[in-house]
Amino acid sequence: DTGYVIVNGVISMNINVQLFSILRDCLPSDKSWATVTLPEGATLADLMVHLGIDRRLGYNPQDILTEAAWLVLINKSGENDTERTLREGDKVQVFPSVAGG
């Protein structure tokens, strides 16, 4: 069992997502983690657009990581490329930028 599913005739995959701070309301549930179904081959940018993170923050997906300096982890590893292709079962976490002081 690969975990891939067919939704409306398209091979799709399930991505586990955890959002923090002002992005929590972008999740489709009120739990700390949500499972999101995306077409096979979807990228990190596709996930951000699907959840409305780009609209919520007012940045295009790549600028969320560069200009807004939000941190994204995929399977506990930092990711700076929004064109990274996601895989079935990936765990994506999005954290606000951290300012020192």
Secondary structure, DSSP 8 states (H G I E B T S, - for coil): ----EEETTEEEEEEEEEE-GGGGGGSSSSSSEEEEEEETT-BHHHHHHHHTHHHHHTS-HHHHHTTS--EEEETTEE---TT-B--TT-EEEEE------
